[in-house]
Amino acid sequence: MNRPYRDVAREPRVRINERVRAPEIRVIDENNEQLGLLSSRQAFMLARERGLDLVEVAPNARPPVCRIVDYGKYKYEQEKRERETKKKHHKMDVKGIQLRPGTDEHDIDVKIKNAIKFLNDGDKVKITLRFRSREITHPEIARRSMQRIMDATTEVAIVERPPTMEGRLMIMIIAPKAQPTPQGGQKDSAKAEDTQDRVEAVQDNG
């Protein structure tokens, strides 16, 4: 016997409105005021009266915690927080930039702009300068190009590996500077909201 088809892709990531089916839920309204324990039906009707949605924000709490909010705005804020979290946990890659001793000024400027973009994205940059034939007899020209890159990126980068000769290559690696941690007791908004929901979930029925 075939199982009934379920369009999982269309189901929301969180339960909203009629999909909230717990017999009893703890409700917080759009002004962050606790409304106490209500039935799912009562909470849903109240949300509709206010032109808002009933959103389950802590399904594993006992009883579950729901908020009366604008779901579109709520979803946007959640996605924004997820993007910020991913950015904070960005895997650092090593981007490559190639030079020659004869690379002209304009091309070096373009490569510097690319390096700064990579650094701002949280990636390291490996600058490789390749010598041909007799060019290797004048390493000072290559070092001037490397120094120019270091000077141009000093605000956003640290030199992880200074210019070093490897055969016919001169290689330098620069890495993004660590971002300062915000001071003054500021908290991540997503963590603060989650903590708040959990605290409210264990408060008395008052």
N, C-alpha and C positions, 0 to 999 in steps of 0.2 A: 504493500500500500504506500502510495507516494505521500510525502509530508506536504502540508500546505506551504505555498510559496510565501516567503517573507522578504519584502524589499528593505533589507538592512541598510542599504546606502541612503535611504530616505529618512531613516530614523534619526532624530537629533541626538547629539552627544550627551545632552542632559535632558531630564524629563521636564516638560513644561505644560502648563494648563491642564487639559483633560488627561494627559499622560501621567500626572502625579496621582497615584492611586492609593497611597498609604491611608489607612483609616483615620489617622490623627497625625498632624504635623505641627511643628513650631514655626510661627510666621513672623517675619520681619518686614516692615513696609518700606516704601520708597524713601521715607525720611529717617530710616534706620531705627524706627521705634518698634519695640517688641509688642506683638499683638497677642502673645500667648499661644495656647493650643487650640487649633481649629480643625474641623474635618477638611479633607481635601476639597470637597464640594463647596463648603463655606468660603474657603480661601480663594478658590477659583472665581466664584461669583463676586467676591470683594474686589479682586484684581480687575475683573471685567468692568465693574462699576467705575473704577478709576481710570479706565482706558489703558491698563497695563497688563503684564503677564505674571503668572505664577511660575517661578523657576526654582527647581530643587537644587540647592547648592551644597548640601551635606547629606547625601543619601544614606550614608552608613551610620549617621547619628541615630540615637534612640530617644525620642522619635526623630524622623528626618527633619531637616531644617530647610525652609523655603523662603524665598524673598519675592516681594511684589515689586517688579521692576519692568523697565522697557527691555524686552528680550533682545531686540536688535542692538541696543546700546550695550547691554550686558555682554553679548557675544563679541562685539567689537573690542571691548575692554579685555576680555579673556584672550582673544587672539593677539592683541597688542602685547600683553604680558608674556605670552608664549614666545613671540618673536624676540622680545627683550631677553628672555631666559636663554634662548638658543644663541643669541649674539654673545651673551656672557660666557657660554660654554663652547664658543667657536673653536673648532680644531685648527690649530695653527699650521698652515702650509708654508712651503718655501717656494716663492716665486723667483723666476730667473730673468735677469737682464744681461744682454750681451753688448760688449763694447769692443772697439778696436782703438789702437793708439791714434789713428787718424780720424776718429769719429768727430764730426764738426760740432760747433757750439749749439746749433739749433737742435740737432738730434740728441745731444746730451740733455738739453732742457726738457725735451719730450720724455726721455727715459727717467729723468728726475720726477716729473709729474706722475708717471706710472708707478714709480717706487713709492711715492707718498700715498698714492691711492691704495696700493697693496698694504702699506703699513697701517693706514687708517682702517682697513678691513680686518686688521689683526694678524696679518701674515708677515713672515720674515721675507727678506729679499736677498738673494745671492747675486752679486754683481761679478760677472766674469769678463775679463779683458784678455783677448787672444792676440798673441804676437805672431807675425809672419816674418820669415827670413831674418833680415838684419834689424827689424824693429826691436828685437829683444835686447839689442845693445843700448837702447835708450829707455830704460825702465822709469826714469824720472818723468817722462811725458805721461806714462800710464798713471803714475802716482799722483800727478796733478789732477787728472780726471777723477780719480778715486777721492781725493781730498775735496774736490768741488762737490761731489755727491754727498760726502759726509757733512760739509758745511750747509748744504741746502736742506738736509733732512734732520738737522740737529734738534729741532723742536719736537719731532715726533719719533725719533729713533735713537737707539744706542748701537754702538759698534760691537757686535758679538764676536766677530773675527776680523781683525785688521787686515789690510791688503797683504797677501802672502803669495810668493811665487811657487807655482807647481809646474815644472817643466816650462812650456811656452804659454802658460796661463797665469794671470794674476787674479786672485779671488778674494772677495771681501763679502762678509755677511753682516747685514744690519737687521735689527729686530725692533718691533714697536715698543715704545716706553710703556711701562705699567701705568694704568689709569689710577689716580688717587681715589681712595675709598672715601665716600661722603661722610662728613663728620656731623656732630650735633644730634646724634640719636635718631637719624632718619631711618625708617624701615621700608623694606620692600612692600609695595602696596598689596601685591597678591598674597604675600605671606601674612600680612596684617589682617586682611579680610578673611582669610581662611581660619586664622586663629580666633578672630572675633566670632565667626560662625560656630566654631567648636565650643567656645566658652558659653555662648548663648544656648547651645544645645543641651548643656548639662545644668543650666540654671533651673531653679524650681518653677513650678507651673504658675507662680504669681502672675 
